[in-house]
Each structure stands twice: as structure tokens, then as C-alpha cells.
């Protein structure tokens, strides 16, 4: 190969063979799949993809002549990428699909980086068979001249570029059925767009369009049109001529009116007009069930004949309703109101930002390193991350978080906790009730970070001046702290929390009916650790005890100083002043205080056990198998009072053993489930370590996971009787053997908690571990690097789970009923064949299309197969994680900015509450 002919430096060309050998070694080290699989060549996930392709061309690999699908990264060296693309018409003459996406790399805030691709070589027009071209997430400012010359092009994806216009020459693509140019800078559209008579789907959302050409009405085959989040102020009447239109999305624009003819479109099934400036809507649309009009000032005031001349129409604040497949949105100085699919609302007031800002968000699953909880706190929500971190807004932003209502509310409060300056703090929070079981926690935030909702004991605070003050508990009026004059030279903040103690807890622990304890008091303050003068603390005497009748030798004042877990009896070190109902004592520094009345003498160790018992939750563990699919196992940790109601709801679809005996767990405690006696987890999951499913217990969250299990034993001979055991803590290097676990069952510190039996029934007929082995399917990967892939093996797993539910899934995937009938007839004696044919024929049509995996997950949820949908999400998350780890090992990208507690972000100390 002549280096000069390819526009390469001689040393670059001469090093191609060495580069190819080196990158092959990287593949072997990472366990990467083969580059060339059938008619598909995937180089976008590999370093030096262009070098690899040129290396294959130099070796004259005959398989290249059969390649129809090629994926390259847009992050390659621009000169090398151009030289590689110039060879394609000769090296890959049968190419039908070309994907040149950027976005595989992310910046420090997790945002996708655009690729370096800014143009295409003119010779690319020689790809006579090319039907699919994806140039998304690149740096295109104009459409390359060769693109309109690709006359056979069926799908063109241009999203997330820098295009300000589309050329008139685009009208030459007579075969085009799908055009996506979202997230660009388009201000106008060419009139020639209306000549694309075969176009069925057009997505121009997230641009700067303020008008549409009348010629758009010539798109006679158009079924879906998305113009959301533009600046449209009006619509041409020609839109009423789109007789094939089924979906029209126009939300988040500046529309003041819409053509009345839209109501007469015969096939229109959905018209989204939310968050515009519509005041008058044609009556035919106003009451139509397929029209969405939320967020419009319908019937609101507008300048009329009696308004002063020149009165402007002040547009309402834009409103955005984001779906689950979006993770970012833009905020301008005009402000906006945003509702996220994960149960979050944001209100950006006008002037909150001086320039447009892109906001990114992510909802993390809670785990101890992300959730700073005090000893008596409870978590009520997931962990929300909002980026960019630390950027101060000019006006506070309103934040609403949906949370699970706590069961006990007496002397407790709900607050939003956030990370600020490497420390966690609680924001002033207000509750808004939307429904009996739907509560919102509302707060104002000056900048973005991590946020979560917690329930804590009521906190009372005050500013202590040098003149002294009094701090009283709002939940327990008898608890008071008196600060004398001179206790501090500079003002400092003081805070108290009071924890209620059940009247039966202490007598049961001590075996002493007359034992009693006061409420538990926690005091904290800012500034120097000690006060200059003693501070007087008042606690109520334990229930049933009065100052006139008590035996002082039985009264104990206990003290605990974090982070120590021990309680000390300091009765002899302080002067206790007793009244009829209260005890008073003086201290110079703050911590935990507790008043006991008992005949026991050494109470420090007993106090530690009693304090632990206050924080323990009584729970049961369940393991149920789906009736129609015994390989699907539901694992859940439930508070004892919810077991019966949950089982009544689940037993219509599941069956299994009785719940475990009651065990006690702390909030935020880790545990795991290990399958034993021949049963194993079927799929590699992000929450699995060496085949053990990891959990973190939070008393107000679901603590539920559904997994699929398999066995290496022969189920055709007999049923497999196995079990699942639950253990405390993180997964050790070696889980105790069953016999050893049995010996430890009654040990106080034993990790074992419960064992529940499982049964995989005997397989009947020829179906066995090799099912589907004879199925002949074209290799495919559904999805992309950004959202995750589903491989052929993953799809086979999904097909194996659907069973009789497959027709509902097929219909939600958009397959016509006539095709379902044809599949049933063609595979009338083979249910598995029906499912696999339906799923893989749909997947082959979706290959390379954006959003295909999300469509599958949505169809599974709509068909009430959320179990399979969660499995798919777990596979995608695992794939994304492995991809990020892979490119980091090859130094392709810096580590992402991790959550609090990760190696990329130093974990701050939890807030003491």
C-alpha cells in the first residue's frame, strides 16, 4: 500500500502492521469480541479503529468484500479518518450501513464529547448500496456534499452536531424514510424538504426553528413528526395535508395557535401541544382524547382592543417534561419548569442563569457510600445527582423530590440532605402532599450537587450569643438547655435532637419490669468544643419515676461521645439536681445523654445494647418463584408488619416457601443472597459478586430484586431442589459451606440469617440446555455504546422469559396484528419458535436505529413484564460499566467524576444527626 496515495505520513503507513498487532494484543487482554463477525465490522469500541481497518485492507482480507455493516468512532484522528473513509467504496463495496458516531467519550462531568468528524470525502458517494448513515455526536457545521448523492439512502442520522442549516440538495434523497437532526442549531429548513415523498419519520427537536416552510405539507408518507423544543411561533396550514401523520410532537415551543385542519387528519393518534402559549384552540382539538395541552394559558388574558398600545405578550415560563431516556436539558436566562421521569421537579426562576446552561442529572441506587445517615435517620428516596457541580445560580432553584412517606411521624421530620463543600447538610424543607401516598419534599438550592430525602428526629436549633439563651425541644417540652451569659465569646449555633424510647424496650432487655429510661438527647454545636461556662441541661425523669419517690442509687446518667460506640456512666461526675418531674445537670461540651432508672449497677454495656436495639428493624426474608416461569426468583427483605399484605399481592403470580423467621437489621446494612445446591444466577449483573446478589437494607425502600437462575444439573432426569441463603455483610472471598453455616446459625455474630428452599421442576419434552441451538440468526447487537448493547445471547435470554406474554410484547413493539397471525401460523406447534422469530425479526429491523433498546424495555413494562425489563436494564448497565472500564484501561478516557465515596471523589464524613 502506498502511503502517499492514502494521504498518510510514511511512518504512519509503515506502522500499520505493528499497530494492528498491538491492538490485537489489547483485544486479547480485554477479552474483546472478534472485530469481524459475519457481515458486520465493529471498530467503534476499539482504540485505533482506523488503523485496524487499514490493516485489514492491507492484508486483503476476503471477508471485507462481504461486509455490509461498519461502525467507526468519530473520535479518530481527523486526517486518518478521512483517508480511511476514502477507501471504503473500493474495500467495502457492499456496505449498506455506516455508523460514524462520536459520543463514546465523556468529559469530567459525564457529558458525551462530540467526535472530530467535520466533513466526509467526496469519494464516499461511490457507496452505491449504502442505505443507513449515522453521523451523530460529531462536529458537522454543514452537511457534506457527498451525502445528498447517496441516492439509495434510507435512514440519515445527524443528531448532536452543529448544523445551522440543511441544503436544498437534500431533496434528492428520494428513498429516505427516516431523518433525525435533533440537538443542532437549525434556524430554517429548505423548501426541498417537502419533496421527500418517501419520508416516514422526521425528528427535528431541540433546534432553533422559528418557522416551517409551507412545502412541508408535501411529505405525503410522513407518519411521525417531532418538532419539540424549538422556537416555533406558528404552523403552516399545509400541515393539515399530511394525511399519513400518526404522531405530531410540538411541545415546548412558542405557539399561539394551531391550524384547525389538524383535527381532520384521519390517522392522527397523538398531538402533543404541551408547554406552548396557546390561548385559543380549535374546539375539535380542545376535547380530543389524543391531544395533550398541559402548560398552556388557555383562556388566559391577552392584549386586546382595550390594552394600551404596544402592550407585549409576556410568554409564560417554558415547561419541560422529560422522558426516562433523556439525561440532560438546557436552561436559559428565561428560566423554566422541568419535570423529570424519576420523580423530580425543578423550577429555574427568570434570571437564575446569565447564559444558557446544560443541566445533567442521574438517579443513583442508594448504598452506604452515597447515603450519609445519622444513627436514627431513615432513607426515603434514591440519590439524585445534578450537574454541573458547584456552579452558583444567581437565584435559588426550586427542587421537589418525591419520596416514600415514613410510617412513624411523631417527633420526626423529613428533610433534603445535600453535599456542599465536602460536608453534608440539611436544607430547609417543606412538604407538599399530592395524594395520600405521594409526598414531595420542596427546598431551595443555590447550587447543584447530590440530594436525598431522609427522615430524622426533629431538630431544634438556635444561635447562642454571648448574652446567653434558652433552647427547648419542640417535640418534648420538658427537654431544655440553658446557656448562661458568658458561655461563649462569639455567637455559635447549637442544635438538639430528641429520640423517643419505647416503654417496653428497656424492661425487656434488662429483664426488670421496673426499669425505665428518659428520651435520648443529642446535643451539638459549632465553634470550639467546650463552652466557657457550664451549660444546664434538663431531662424528664424516666416514666413512672418521680423526684419524691426515687432511689438515687438507681438513677444513672449515661454519656456517649462519637465516634465511640460505648456508653459511660457519669452519674458520680456531675451534680444531679432533681425536681418532681425533671433532672438537671451541667456540662461544658455536647454529646449524647440518657437517663436510666434500674437496679443494675454496671449499665454501660447494657446501654450499648439498648441503643443498638432502638436502631434495629425487625424484618423477614422471602424467596418466591414465578408460577409460569420457575427460573425467575423474587428476593425481598420486608419489615415484619408488611409481610402478610405483600404476600397476598404476590401469590397470584408467585409461589414459594413461608417467609423466614424474624431477623433484625440496621438501616443501611449490607447483606447478600447466595444460591446453593446446584442453583446459580443465570446472568452477569452489576449487583452480583461471584454469583451472589448484593443488597443494602433501607427500611422505607423496597429492598427487592428479581433474578433468573439456572443449573448445571440435568433437569430432564429429575427436578433440582436447591436453596438460597441470606448472609450479613459484604460478599466474602469464600461464603461459608452449608454445614459450617448450619453450625453458626445460633451464634450471636453469625453471618447467616436464613435459608429458603427453591425447586426447578423437571423439564419435559426435548427442551433442554441446548434449546435454540439450531436457530440460525444473523449476528446483531441492539443498541449502542452510549446506551448499552443487547447481544444475540441477551435476546435469546429475553425470548426464553416471555412465554405466553409474547403477543402483548409484540403489539407494544409496534408489530401489526396481521404479522402476529402469520407467525402463529408459521410456527403453530412451536411456542419458542414463535417468540424467537418475533423478537429477532423485530431486532434485525431495528439494528442501528436509535432508541431501539428503550423501546423494548418500554414494551416489556407495558406488557406487565417489568421483571424482564429490569433484567434488560441490568444487562445494559453492566455493559456500560465494562465498556467504561475497558476504555479507561487502555487510557482512552479519564475516569468519570465518581459519586461521593468513590475512588474519583473523596468521601466526606456523614452528617451527625
N, C-alpha and C positions, 0 to 999 in steps of 0.2 A: 504494500500500500504506500503510495507516495504521500509523504506528509504535506508537501506543498500543495498538492491537488486538493487536500482536505482543509486547507486554511489553518493547519496546526503548526506549532513550533516543532522543529525536527526532534528535539529531545522528548517532547510530549508524545509524538507518534512512536518514537523508538521505544518508549517505556510502556506502551500499551500492554504487551505481553506480560511484563513484570507486574503491572498494575492489576491485570486480570488474575494472575496467580496469587497476589497478595490479598485481593478482595475475596477470592475463593477460600483462602485460609480463614478470613474473618467469618465467612458463612459457616465453615465447619465449626469454628469456635462458638458461634452463637446458636448453632443448631438451626440455621435458617433453611427454609424450604428451597427446592431447586428453582433456578431462575426461569427455566423454560419448561413449561408443563403443557403438553399438547399444543394447542394453537394460541397459547397465552404466554406473554413475556412480561413479567412484572419486575421492574427495576426501580420503582419509586421509593421503596423502603430500604434501599441499599446505598451505602456510600459509593461514590464514583460510578453512578449508573451509566453515564455516557461512556466512560472508559470500558465498562463491561460490554456494552453493545458494540462499540467499535472493535473490541477484542473478538467478539463472536463473528463479526463481519470479516475480520482479517483471517480468521480460521476457516471461513467459507462453510459455516455450519449449514447443512442442507435443510435442517428443520426451520431455519429462518424463512424460507420460501413459503412455509405453511402458516406462519404467524398471522393471526387476524386481530389480536388484541395486544396493545403495547401500552405500558404505564411507565412514565419517566417523571422524575421530580423536577419542579420548576426552580429548585434551589441550586441547580448545577451552575458551573461557570458559564456566563453568557456566551462567550466565543465558542467554547467547546460544545455547548448545547446547540448553537446554530449549525456548526459543522456536522454534528450527529444527525440533526433533523434533515439536513440537505441530502443525506444518503438514503433516507427512508424509501423514496419511490423505487429505487433500484434494489435495495437489500430486502425490503418487506413489501413486495408488490401486491400482496393480497390483503393488506392491512384494512380492517373495517372499523376499528375503534382505536383512537389515540387519546390518551389521558396525560396531560402535561400540567397537572395541578401543583401549586405551591401549598403552603399551609401545613406542611409536615413538621416544621419547626415552630417553636413558641418563644416569646420573649420572657423576661423575668416575671411579668405579671400574668403569664399564661395565655396571652393573646396570640393567635395564629399570625405568623410572619408571611408576608407576600413573597412569592418567588421572584426570581430575577428576570423572568421572561418578559421582554418588551416588544418583540416582533417575531415573525416567522419567516423563514427563507422562501423565496418565490417558487423554488422547485417543489415545494410541498403540494402545490396544486396538481402535481402529477399523480397523487394517490387517487386513482380512479374509483376504487371500491370503498373509500372512506365514507362511513355513514354516521359516526359518532366522534365528536371532537370536544374535549373538556379542557378549557384554558383557565379554570377558576383559580382564585387566590394568586394572581400574578400582578405584574406592573404594567399591563397594557394601557396606553393612553389613547390609542387609535386601533381600530380593527385592522389586522394585517391584510394586505391586498389579496393575498392568495386565498383567504377564506371564502369570499363570495364566488370564487372559481371552482370550489369543490361542489360540483352540481349534484352529486349524489348524497349530500349531507342530510341526515335525518334529524339529528339532535346536536345542538350547539349550546355549550355552557360557558358563559362569560362572567359569572358572578364574582364579586370581591376583586374587582380590578379598578382602574382609574379612568374608565371611559367617560368622556363628556358628550359623545355623540356616536351614532351608528351611521354608516354610509348608505347612500341611496342604492349602491350596488348590492346591498343585502337582498334586495328583491329578486335577484337572480337565483336564489336557492329555492327552486320550485318544489323540491321534495321535502323541505324542512317541516317537521311536525312538532318539534319542541325547541323553544328558545328561552334561555334563562340568562338575565343580565342584572340580577339583584346586587345591591350594595355597590353601586357605581356612582358616577356623578352626572348621569344623563339629564340634560335640561330640555332637549327636544327629541322627537322621533322623526325618522324620514318618512315621507309620503309613500315611498316604495314598499314600506312595511305592509301596506294593505294588499299588495299583490301576492302575498304568500298564501295562496289558496289552500294549501295542504296543512297549514299550521293548526295544531290542535291545542297546544299548551303554551302560554306566553306569561312569563314571570318577570315583571319589571319593578318589583317592590324595592323599597329603600333606595330611592334615587331623588333627583331634584326636579322632576317633571311638574310643570305648572299648567300644561295643556296637552291635548291629544290631537293628532291630525284627523280630519274627517275621514280620510281614506281607511282608517282602522276598521270601519264598517264593512270593508271588503273581505275580511277574514272569514270566509263562508264556512270553514271547518272548525273554527275555534270553539273548544269546549270549556277551557279554563283560562281565565284572565285575572292576574294578580297585579294590582297597582297600589298596594298598601304602602303607607309611609312615604308619600310624595308630597307635592305642594299643589295638587290639582284644585283649582277653584271652580271648574265647570267641566261638563262632559259633552261631547258632540252628540247630536241627535242620531247620528249614524250608528251608534252603539245598539240601537233598537233593531238594527238589521242583522245582528249576529244570531241567526236562527238556531245554530247548534250549541249555543252557550248554555252550560250547566252550572258553572261556578264563576261568580264575579266578586272579587275582593277589592274593596275601596276604602277600608278603614284607615284612620289616621291621616286624613287629608284636610283640605280647607273647603270642601264642597258646600255650597249654599243651596244647591238644588240638583235634582237628577231628572233625566228625561222620563216623561210619563210612559213612553213606549217600552221601557224595561219591564213593566208589568205584563206585557203581552208576549214576551219571549216564551215559546212553547215548552222548552226543556229546562228552563232556569230552575234549579233546585236550591240554590243558596245565593243570597245577595247580602254581603257584609258592608254596611254603611256606618259602622260604629265610629265614634270619636271624630265627627266632622262638624260643620257649622250649619247643619240643616235645620231650618225653621219651618219650612213648608214642604211636605212630602205628598206626592200624588196619593189620593185615597186608595187606589188599587194596591199600592205598596205599603201603606201605613198599617194595614191589618193583615198583610200576607204572612203566613207562618214561616216562610223561608227567608224573611228579611230581618236583619239584626240592626237595630237603630240606637242602641245604648250610647250614651255620651254625646247626644246631640241636643241643642237647645230648642227642641220642638215647641212651637207656640210661644217662645220667649220674645222679649221686646226687641225690636229692631228699629232703626231710624225710619221715620215715616214723614208724612207731609207736615206734621206739626213740630218736627225736630228742628233745631237750629241748623242753618245751612252749614254744610261741611262736617256734620256730626259723623265721626268714624264708627264703623262697626268693630268693636273690640272683640277679637276672637277669644273663645274660651281656652283654658289651658288644655293642651293636647293630652289625650289619654291613650295609653298603650296597654294592650292585653297580650302578653307573650305566652307562646305555647312551650311545651316541655322540650322541644328540640332546639331552642334558642338559648344562648348563654351570655348575651350581651345586648345592649341597646344604647342609643345616643341621647344625650341630654343637651339642650341648647339654652341660651340665656332666657328664652321664653318660658322655661320650666316645663314640667309635665307630671302627669299622674300615671304610675306604672303598676300593673298587677301581674305578678309572676305566677306561673303554674304551680310552684312549690309552696304556695300558701304564704306569700309575702306581698305587701303593698308598700310603695314608695311614693312620696309626694315631694317633688322638687319645686319650690316656690320660684316665682319670676325673679331673676337676678341671682339665683343660687350659684350659678357659674358665669364667669365673664366670657368664656369661649366654649364652643362645643366640646363635650367630654364623652368618651365611650365608657360606659359602666359595664363591668363584668360581674357575674355572680355565680356561686356554686353552693349547693347544699351538701354538706359533709355528713356522713353517718357518724353518730356520736361514739366516742371512745375516750378513755381516761386522759390521753394526752391532749385532747381537744376540749375537754369539758372540765373547767375548774369549779369544783363543788366544795362547799364547806361541809363540816361533819353532819349537819342536819338539813342540808339542801336536797332538793329533788329536781331532776331534769324534766322539762315539759316539752321540749322541741328538739329538732335537729340543730346542727350548727350551720349558720349562714355566713358565707364569706362574700364580702362586697369589695370590689377593687375599682379604682386604684387605691391602695392603702395610704393612709396618712394625708391625702390631699384635702386641705381645708376648704370647705364651702363658704361662700360669702354670707349665706343664710342657712340656718339649720334645716336639715332634710327630715321630713316626717317618715317614720318607719313603723309598719304594722307587721307583727309576726303572729301567725295562727298557732295555737298551742292546745294541748290536751288539758281540760280543766282538772285541777287536783281534787282528790277525793276529800281531803281534810282542809278546811279553810280557816278554822278558828285559830287565831293568833298567828296566822301565816299570811304572807303576801307574795304576789307574783311580780318579778322584775326582769328587765332585759339586762343581761350581763355582756360586757364588751371588753376587748383588749385595746388598751391605749397606753403608749409609752412603756411597753413591756410589762404592764401590770393590768390586772383585771379589775374592773369597777362596775358598779351597778348604776344604771341610768334611772332617772325619774320616769316612772311607768304608769300609764293609765290603761284601764281595762275597758273594752267595748264588747258587749255581748251581741252576737249576730243571731244565734239560736241557742237553745239550752245547752248544747254540747259543742258550740263553736264560739270560742272566745279569742279576741285579738288583744295583744299587748302592744300599746302605742307609746312611742317615745320620740324625742328629737335628737338627731345625731349631727355633730359638727363635722365629722369626717368618717371614712369607711374603714372597716377592719372586720373582725369576726364578732358574731352576735348569737346569743342563745337565750332561751327563756327558762328561768328557774323559779321554783317555789322555795322560800326561805322563811325562817321565823321572822316576825315583824321586827324591823329595825327602827329604833328611835335614836335621833342624833341631835346634838346641839353644839353651838360654839361656846367654848369656855373662855370668858375674858378674865383678865387679872382680878376683876372685882368679885368673881365667883358667880355661880348659878346653880340651878336645880334641874336635874334630868329625871323624868318619870317615864315609866313604861306605859304605852297606850293600851296594851293587852292585859297587863297585870298591874292595876293601880297601886298595889302595895309595894312594888319594887321601885326604889328611888335611889338616886346618887346625888349627894350634896357636895358641891365644890366650894370650899371656903375662900374668902378673899386671900390673895397671895399664893394660891395653889400653883399658879403659872405666871411667868413674866410676860410671855407673848400669848395671844389668843391661839387656842388649839381646838380641834374638833374631837368630840367624844361620841361614842356610839354604844348602844346596848341592845342585846337580843336576849329574849327570854324563851326558854323551851319548856313546854308543859310536860309533866311527868305523870303517867297514869297511876291511879291509886293502888292498882293491883300488882304493878311491876315489882316494886321493892319487896313486899311481903312474900311474893312467890320465889324470888331469888334467894332471900335470906332464910326462908322457912320460919318466919317470925311474923305472926298476924299483926302485931302492934307496930311494926316498923313503918316508917313514913319518911318522905323526902319533900323538900321545897321545890319550886320550879328551878330549873337550871339557868344560871345567869352567865352571860358572856359580855365582858366589857373590853373595849378597845379605844385607842386614841392616837392622834397624830402628834408628832413632836418628840421631845426627849422621853425616854422610857419611864421616868419617875416624875411624880409631882413634888413641888417644893414643900407642900404641907399635906398632911393626911386628908384623904377624901373619905367621906362617910357613906357606907353602903347599907341600904335597908332591904332585908328579905323577909317575906312572910314565914312564920313558923310552919313546920310540916303539918299537913291536915290531921286534925284530932288532937293536936298538942297546943296547950296554952302556956303563957309565961307564968301563970299562977300554980299550975299543977305539975309541970315537967320536972324530971330528974336531970339536972345539968350534966351529970356524968354520962348520960345517954345522948347528949347533943354534940354533934360533930360538924365542924366547918371544914369542908374539903376544897382543895385548890389544885388546879391543873394549869401548867404553863406549856403551851405548844412550843416545839413540836413533840414534846414528851407525851407518851401515852399513859403515864402513871398519874394517880391522884394522891395528894398528900393531905394528911390530917393536920391542919394548922390551928386547931382549937386552942392549944396551950400557948400559941404565939400571939394571939390577938385578945383584946378585951371585948367580950360579947356583952352588949347591953340588951336586956330583954324587956319587952313590954308584954301586954296581954296577948297581942297577935303577931308581933314582929321581933326580929333580931337585928341589931345594928352593930357594925364593926367598921374599923378604919383601915385603909390600905394606902400605899404610896404608888403602886403600879397596878395595871389592869391585867386580868386574865379570866379564867373560868372559876365560878364559885357555886358551891352546892351545900345545902344544909340537910343533914340526916339526923333522924332520931331512931336509935337502935341500941339493943343491949350488947351488940358485938363490940369488941374492943379494937381489933385490927381491921379497919374498914377500907384501907387504901386499895387492896386488890379487889375487894368486893365492889368498890365504886367503879373500877375499870370495867368489870364485867357488866355492871348495871348500865354504864354509859354505852357500851357496845350493844347491849340488848335494846336500848332506846333507838338505835340506828338500824336494827335488823328488820328485814321484811320476811314474812312467812309466805313461802311460795311452794308450788308443786310443778313438776316437770311432766310434760306429755309427749308422746310419740305416736302419731296416727298415720295410717296408710290410706291412700285414696282408694275407694271401693272399685272404681273402674280401672285403676292403674296402680297396683300394689307397689310398684317400684318408686312411686312418688311418696316421700315421707315428710310429714309436717312435724317439726320440732318447736316446742314453745315452752317458755317459762312464765307461769301465771301467778299473780297474787292469789292467795288461797280463797279469798271471797269471790273471785271471778271464775273459778274452775267450772262450777256447775253450769252457769249460763253460757260459757264459751263452748263446753262440750255439747250442750243441747243444740247450739247453732251449727257445729261442725259435723255432728254424727249423721247428718243426712248425706254427706258426701265422703266421710271418712269413717274408718273403724280402727280399733286398736285396743291395747290393754288399758286397765284402770290407771289413773294418774299416779305418780309416785307419792310416797309419804311426804309429809311436810318437811321442807328444809328451810334454813334461814340464810339470807344473803344480804350483803351490804349494797347500797346504791353505788353503781359504777364498778361492781365486782366482775372480774373476768371468769368465764368458765368455758368448757368446750364439750362437744359430744363426739364420742368415738364409736364407730360401728365395729362390731366384733362377731366372731364365729362365722366367718365366711362371707360377710356382707361388707361392701366397701362403697364409698362415694363414687358415683358414676362419672362426674365431670370435674375438671380442674376449675376451682372457684377462687375468687380473690379472698374469701373469708375462710379458706381451708389451709391448714398447715399439716403436711404429711397425712392427708386424708381425714383430719379431724376438723370439725366445723366449730369455729370460734364464735363466742357470744360475749356481750357485755350487758349486765343486768341493769336496767333503769325501770324503776317501779311504775312509772306512768306511761312508758312506751310499750310497744307490742312484744318485743323480745321473741320474734317468730321468724323462722326460716323454713323454706321448703327445699328439699334436695332430692335428687334421684340417686338410687342405689343400684348396685349390680353385684354379681357374684362370679367367682371363678369356678364354682362347683357346677355340676351337670344337673340342671333343673328338669331335664327331660326324664330323668330316672325318678326323682322324688323332690318334694318341696324342700326349701332351705330354711332352716329355723335358726335365725341369728338373734342379735340383740344390739341395743345402743345403750352405752353407759355415759353418764354425765360426771365430769370431774371439775373441781375448782381450779382456778388459776390459769396461767398460760400453758400452751401445749409444751410439755417437757420433751427432752430428746427421746425418752422412752416412756410410753404410757405403761403403768403397772399391768402385769399379766392379771387375767381374771381371778386366778387363785389368790394371788397376793392382794388384789383389791378386795376380795371377799374377807380376807383376814383383817383388813384395815377398816372394814365398814363401820365398826363401832368405836374407832379411835377418835379422840377429840379433834385431832388435826388431820384426819384422813382426807385426801383429795377427793375420794369417791363420794358421790351424792346419791345416785340412783342408777338402776339398770332396768330397762323395759324391753320386753321381747318383741321381735319382728318376724314376719314369715313371708317369704317369697314363694308363691304357690308353684306347683309343678306345671311345666309347660306342656301343653297338649298339641298334637299335630307335629308338623315339621318345623315349626317356628323355633328358632334357637339362636345361639350366639352369633351364628353366621347369617342371620336374616338380612336380606338385601344385598348379599354379596354378589349376586349375579346381576344386579341393577347396572345398566350402562348409562352413565350420565357424563355430560361434558364437564370438565373441571371448571369450577367457578368460585369466586369469592364475592359475597354480597356485602357491600358497604365500602368504606374507605378508611384510610389511616387515621383520619380526624375523629370519626365517629365509631370506629371499630369494624372488624370483619366478622362475618359468619362464613365458615368454610363448608365444604360439602359434608364433612363429618358432622359439623354442628347441625346442619339442616336435616341430616338423617336422624339425629337425636330428636329434633323438634318433631319430625314426622312420626317417630315412634311413640310420641306422647299424646298425639291428638286424638286418636281413636275415633269414636262416632261423632266427635265435635267438628270434624274437618269441614263439612259443608258450611257451617256457620262462619268458620275462619275464612273459607274461600270467598264467600259473599262479601265479607268485610274487606277482603283484599281487592275487591272490585271485579272478580270473575263473574261473567254473566251466567244466569241460571241455565241457559242452553248448554254451556260448556260443562257445567256440573253434571247434567244429564248424560252428556256424551262420555265423560269419564266414568260415571257409574256403569254405563252400558259396556264400555270397552274393557273394564276390569270388574265385571259384575260378580265374580267369585273370589275376588282378592281385595280385601279392605286395605291391606298395607299398600298394594299397588295403586289403589285409588288415591291414597293420601300422598304417596311419594310423587306420583305423576302430577297431581295438582300443585304441590309445593315447588317442585323443581321446574316445571314448565313456567310457573309464575316467576321464579327466581331468575331463570335464564332471560326472560323478557326484561327484568329489572336490572340486570347486570350493568354496572356503570352509571345507573341513574341515581341522583342524589335523593336521600331520604328513604331509600328502599327498606332499610332495616327498621327505621322508625315506623314505617307503615305496617310492617309485620308485627311489631310489638303492639301497636295500637289495635290491629285486628284481633290479636290474641286477647287483649283486655276486653274489647267489645264482645268477644265470644265467651266471656266468663272463664277464660283460661289464664288468669293472672299468674298462676303458678309457673306456666311455661314462659310467660312474658318476663317474670323475674329471673328465670334461668337464662334467658337470652341476654338480659341486661348484665347479669354476672359474667357471662362469656365475653361480652363486649368490653366490660371494664377490665377484665383480666388481660384481654388482647391489647388494650390501650396501655396498660401498665407495662406489659412485656415489651411493647414497642418503644416506649419512652426509656426503659432500662437499656434496651438494645442500642439505641442511638446515643445514649449517654456513655455506654461502654466503649463505643467507637469514636467518642469525642465529637459527635455531630452537633450536639446542642448542650447548653449549660443546663444544670439541674433546675427544675421548676421551683418557683418560690413555694416552699412547703407550708403546711399548716402549723399552728403553734405546737411545739413539741417535736417536730420532725427534725431531721439532721440539717435541713436547709434553713431552719428557723429556730432560734433558741427558745426553749420553753420558759415562759415566765412562771413565777410562783403563783399558785392558786390564791384567790382572794380568801382571806379568813372571814368566815361568816358565822 
